[in-house]
Amino acid sequence: MQAELIKEEQIVLLEYGPRGKPKKQWKGILRKDGVEVDGKIMSLSAAAVYCIKKAGSHRETANGWNMWKTEEGTYLNEFYNQLFTSQSTGFSDHPNGAT
């Protein structure tokens, strides 16, 4: 959030439905320490797992960077990539290993 690409208290969305079931949508609020869902602040990935379990999935892992998006439809991993591309550090600690 330091690069002003996204802002604290910004609304983010996650849509998920286990195979063969309708998709559900969750709304989160970006916080300094993660995303707030149902009054709990968690990392992006922990919040994604929390939501997909509420949808009935048995998944234990999820990459929150690839699952949460802004209300405009931009996934958060795109902001991460923009930040590190603009800094041209030559390496990345992105959860996907993207450069």
Protein Blocks (a to p, Z undefined) as FASTA:
>chain_A
ZZomacehiacddddddehiacddddddddfklcceehiacdfklmmmmmmmmnopabfb
dcfklmpccfkopafklmmmmmmmmnonopacbfklpZZ
